[in-house]
Amino acid sequence: MDRLLPMFLRRLVRRGSFTVTTAGGKTHTFGDGSGPPVAVRFASAKAQRAVLFDPELKLGEAYMDGTFVVERGSIVDVLAILFGQERVAIPNWALPPRLLRYLFRRLQQFNPRSRARHNVAHHYDLDGRLYRLFLDGDEQYSCAYFEAPDQSLDDAQLAKKRHLAAKLRITPGAQVLDIGCGWGGLALYLAEIAGAKVTGITLSQEQYKRAQNRALERGLARDTTFRLEDYRDVDGRFDRIVSVGMFEHVGVGFYDIFFRKCAELLADDGIVLLHTIGRSGPPSITNPWIAKYIFPGGYIPALSEVLPAVQRAGLLVSDVEILQLHYAETLKAWRERFLAHRDEVVRLYDQRFVRMWEFYLASSEMAFRGGDMVVFQIQLAKHKGVTPATRDYIAREEARLRARERGSATPLRLAGE
């Protein structure tokens, strides 16, 4: 086994300076020597063998368990080297588990109501103090919109809400449905700044309670309604529908249901705005480590999987914007904030949990930097002409909303300053 690992890494790592100490105590260095040197060690032969035969699942598990140890640099440096190669190839002997995962991917993404609720609870019903340690002050747990390289996370998250609101073209009193409302930040923004009447739905008990409390604290309880409800069970008619960071939990087999529900709920002159992580390549599978430990039932779609369901629902695509590196910067900020509060997270959970979340944030960041992960913002309507003929209106709307923010009665940035 000590021979097989170096043989594979010699073919994989052509860039960087990557030193590996095997479980048997032998040290090998790979790459062209460029960049900061990184050194790792396998603490057990079992972990080394597992990572070699199923790296997509077992590397994260070994790091969590402390059997894959980073001795120089950090886990994000390790992943930067691995994602930074010209061709990230899986060894032939590791292809069978990947093929099986592809064949059974629809089963992994099968999200009826009961399973969807359970999957959401797995991630979003963790101790609320955890999220407040690393998110911005408005608790936005989705890709920020960095208008400038040096923009703070709080300002970039505010810019994201403003950008979404501008594309929605909300008029005062408009009825808005927020599918997957999180802790309520976007809904509160749309009510306070854009003058909308917002209904936010979530399957997370923690998010539901937090969103309700925030609406009361901000004096917006009359303009915002939050419900514990599955999108499939919503009734009514809405001028605007927005969904941010929720579509990743729908599953390919439910895309037709999702978009037909949006079409059913949308007014004839309405707009749907979908903000979701997507992949720039062809359809694939959910990373097995992410599916097991972070987002069970989740899947990142290719655009080719989304648009046919949109068309079958009778909706028109009026605009598509692809954010390429914004989520990488968002995840970097989250990772740095999370690690700055490492001791507090240990007190909430334990060291294994900290390593699990560090790996999650680092691997996700690298997937956006060197992999095929991007963010889609897809604007939909029932008829042509609902939005202006050119995209100039987005900047004009953003300027109008920015002016209203300055006159807001409540601060829009609450932490991280």
JOJODA-V811262 format. One record per pair of residues at least 6 apart in sequence whose C-alpha atoms are under 7 Angstrom apart, sorted by sequence separation. I is the first residue (numbers start at 1). GAP is how many residues later the second one is. D is the distance in Angstrom with one decimal. If there is no record, write none. Layout:
{{I GAP D} {I GAP D}}
This chain:
{{21 6 4.2} {42 6 6.0} {62 6 5.1} {63 6 6.6} {135 6 6.8} {181 6 6.9} {190 6 5.7} {191 6 5.9} {202 6 6.5} {215 6 5.0} {291 6 6.5} {367 6 5.8} {368 6 6.2} {20 7 5.6} {21 7 6.4} {51 7 4.8} {132 7 6.8} {191 7 6.4} {291 7 6.5} {19 8 6.9} {20 8 5.4} {50 8 5.9} {51 8 5.3} {346 8 6.5} {19 9 5.6} {20 9 6.3} {147 9 6.9} {178 9 6.7} {215 9 6.9} {345 9 6.6} {19 10 4.1} {146 10 4.9} {18 11 5.5} {19 11 6.2} {145 11 4.9} {187 11 6.0} {17 12 6.9} {18 12 5.1} {144 12 5.3} {145 12 6.1} {286 12 7.0} {342 12 7.0} {17 13 6.0} {18 13 6.3} {144 13 4.6} {187 13 6.6} {286 13 5.4} {17 14 5.1} {145 14 5.8} {212 14 6.3} {286 14 6.8} {16 15 4.9} {17 15 6.4} {47 15 6.0} {145 15 4.7} {211 15 7.0} {14 16 7.0} {15 16 4.5} {16 16 5.6} {17 16 4.5} {144 16 5.5} {13 17 6.0} {14 17 4.4} {15 17 5.2} {16 17 5.2} {17 17 5.9} {136 17 6.3} {137 17 6.6} {140 17 6.7} {13 18 5.2} {14 18 6.1} {16 18 4.6} {17 18 6.6} {136 18 5.2} {208 18 6.6} {283 18 6.6} {15 19 6.6} {16 19 5.4} {17 19 6.8} {18 19 6.2} {19 19 6.2} {20 19 5.8} {21 19 6.3} {22 19 6.1} {23 19 5.0} {181 19 5.2} {208 19 6.8} {283 19 5.3} {2 20 6.4} {10 20 6.1} {17 20 4.8} {18 20 5.1} {19 20 4.5} {20 20 5.0} {21 20 4.6} {22 20 5.4} {23 20 5.6} {47 20 6.2} {176 20 6.6} {181 20 5.7} {182 20 6.6} {208 20 6.4} {282 20 5.8} {17 21 6.2} {18 21 5.9} {19 21 6.3} {20 21 5.7} {21 21 6.4} {23 21 5.2} {175 21 6.2} {176 21 6.0} {177 21 5.9} {178 21 6.1} {179 21 6.2} {180 21 5.6} {181 21 5.8} {279 21 6.4} {281 21 6.5} {2 22 6.9} {23 22 5.2} {172 22 6.4} {173 22 5.9} {174 22 4.9} {175 22 5.0} {176 22 4.7} {177 22 4.9} {178 22 4.6} {179 22 5.4} {180 22 4.8} {278 22 5.2} {279 22 6.0} {280 22 6.4} {44 23 6.1} {171 23 6.9} {172 23 4.4} {173 23 4.9} {174 23 5.9} {175 23 6.0} {176 23 6.2} {177 23 6.0} {178 23 6.3} {179 23 6.9} {277 23 6.1} {278 23 5.1} {279 23 4.9} {335 23 6.8} {43 24 4.7} {170 24 6.3} {171 24 7.0} {172 24 5.4} {173 24 5.7} {183 24 4.7} {278 24 5.7} {23 25 6.9} {42 25 5.8} {43 25 6.2} {161 25 6.1} {165 25 6.8} {171 25 7.0} {182 25 5.6} {183 25 6.8} {198 25 6.3} {199 25 5.8} {200 25 6.1} {201 25 5.7} {202 25 6.6} {203 25 5.4} {278 25 7.0} {42 26 4.8} {170 26 6.9} {197 26 4.9} {198 26 4.8} {199 26 4.7} {200 26 4.7} {201 26 4.9} {202 26 5.3} {203 26 6.0} {240 26 6.8} {335 26 5.8} {41 27 5.9} {42 27 6.3} {183 27 5.8} {184 27 4.6} {188 27 6.9} {197 27 6.0} {198 27 6.3} {199 27 5.8} {200 27 6.3} {201 27 5.8} {202 27 5.9} {203 27 6.5} {238 27 5.9} {239 27 6.1} {335 27 6.9} {41 28 5.2} {183 28 4.7} {201 28 5.5} {202 28 7.0} {237 28 4.8} {238 28 5.2} {239 28 5.2} {248 28 6.5} {40 29 5.5} {41 29 6.5} {232 29 6.8} {236 29 6.1} {237 29 5.8} {238 29 5.7} {247 29 6.0} {248 29 6.7} {40 30 4.4} {41 30 7.0} {235 30 7.0} {237 30 6.1} {240 30 5.4} {241 30 6.4} {242 30 5.8} {243 30 6.5} {244 30 6.3} {245 30 6.2} {331 30 6.2} {39 31 6.1} {40 31 5.3} {239 31 4.7} {240 31 5.0} {241 31 4.7} {242 31 4.8} {243 31 5.1} {244 31 4.7} {245 31 5.2} {39 32 5.4} {40 32 6.8} {191 32 6.1} {239 32 6.8} {240 32 5.9} {241 32 6.3} {242 32 5.9} {243 32 6.1} {244 32 6.2} {39 33 4.7} {191 33 6.8} {332 33 6.4} {38 34 5.1} {39 34 7.0} {331 34 5.4} {38 35 5.3} {188 36 7.0} {187 37 7.0} {328 37 4.7} {38 39 6.9} {38 40 6.6} {53 40 6.4} {54 40 5.4} {328 40 5.2} {53 41 5.1} {327 41 6.7} {328 41 5.9} {325 43 6.3} {139 44 6.7} {325 44 6.5} {140 45 6.6} {139 46 6.8} {5 47 6.6} {138 47 5.7} {251 47 6.6} {1 48 6.9} {249 48 6.4} {251 48 6.0} {249 49 4.6} {248 50 5.6} {249 50 6.4} {259 50 6.8} {263 50 6.6} {324 50 5.0} {248 51 5.4} {259 51 5.9} {323 51 6.0} {324 51 6.5} {179 52 6.6} {248 52 5.6} {263 52 6.8} {322 52 6.8} {323 52 5.0} {256 53 5.1} {260 53 4.8} {322 53 5.6} {323 53 6.5} {255 54 6.0} {259 54 5.8} {322 54 4.8} {321 55 6.0} {322 55 6.3} {320 56 6.9} {321 56 5.1} {256 57 6.8} {320 57 5.7} {321 57 6.6} {320 58 4.6} {319 59 5.9} {320 59 6.3} {319 60 4.9} {177 61 6.4} {318 61 5.5} {176 62 5.6} {317 62 6.0} {318 62 5.4} {175 63 5.1} {176 63 6.0} {177 63 6.4} {178 63 6.0} {179 63 6.3} {180 63 6.1} {317 63 4.6} {318 63 6.7} {175 64 5.3} {176 64 4.7} {177 64 4.7} {178 64 5.0} {179 64 4.8} {180 64 6.8} {316 64 5.4} {317 64 6.6} {16 65 6.3} {174 65 6.0} {175 65 6.5} {176 65 5.6} {177 65 6.3} {178 65 5.7} {315 65 6.3} {316 65 5.3} {180 66 5.3} {315 66 5.7} {316 66 5.8} {315 67 5.0} {316 67 6.8} {314 68 7.0} {15 70 6.2} {14 71 6.7} {13 72 6.4} {168 72 6.8} {12 76 6.7} {12 77 6.8} {125 79 6.1} {124 80 6.2} {125 80 6.6} {125 81 5.3} {120 83 6.5} {121 83 5.8} {120 84 6.1} {117 86 5.6} {281 91 6.2} {280 92 5.2} {279 93 5.3} {280 93 6.4} {279 94 4.6} {280 94 6.5} {278 95 5.9} {279 95 5.7} {277 96 7.0} {278 96 5.3} {277 97 5.9} {278 97 5.3} {277 98 4.3} {278 98 6.0} {276 99 5.6} {277 99 6.1} {276 100 5.4} {275 101 5.7} {276 101 6.6} {275 102 4.5} {142 103 5.9} {168 103 6.4} {274 103 5.5} {275 103 6.6} {273 104 6.8} {274 104 5.1} {168 105 6.8} {273 105 5.8} {274 105 6.4} {273 106 4.5} {272 107 5.7} {273 107 6.3} {271 108 7.0} {272 108 4.9} {271 109 5.7} {272 109 6.2} {271 110 4.9} {270 111 6.1} {269 113 7.0} {268 114 6.2} {113 117 7.0} {269 117 6.1} {111 139 6.7} {111 140 6.6} {110 141 6.4} {109 142 4.8} {109 143 7.0} {110 143 6.9} {106 147 6.7} {123 171 6.4} {123 172 6.6} {119 177 5.6} {119 178 6.5} {105 180 6.3} {146 180 6.2} {153 180 6.8} {145 181 6.0} {144 182 6.3} {102 183 5.8} {143 183 6.6} {144 183 6.6} {101 184 6.9} {143 184 4.9} {111 186 6.6} {144 186 5.9} {110 187 6.8} {143 187 6.1} {109 188 4.6} {108 189 5.7} {109 189 6.2} {109 190 6.8} {135 199 6.3} {134 200 5.3} {134 203 4.8} {134 204 5.0} {133 205 6.5} {133 208 6.7} {193 208 6.7} {193 211 6.1} {193 212 6.4} {130 215 6.7} {167 227 6.0} {166 228 5.3} {60 229 6.6} {56 231 6.7} {57 231 5.4} {166 231 5.0} {56 232 6.5} {57 232 4.6} {166 232 5.6} {56 233 6.7} {163 235 6.4} {162 236 6.0} {162 239 6.7} {154 259 6.2} {154 262 6.9} {138 275 6.6} {137 276 5.6} {138 276 6.6} {137 277 4.4} {137 278 4.1} {136 279 6.2} {137 279 6.4} {136 280 6.2} {83 283 6.6} {75 284 6.9} {79 284 6.5} {76 286 5.1} {80 286 6.1} {84 286 6.0} {65 287 6.4} {79 287 6.6} {83 287 5.3} {64 288 5.4} {83 288 6.7} {64 291 5.1} {63 292 6.8} {64 292 5.2} {60 299 6.6}}
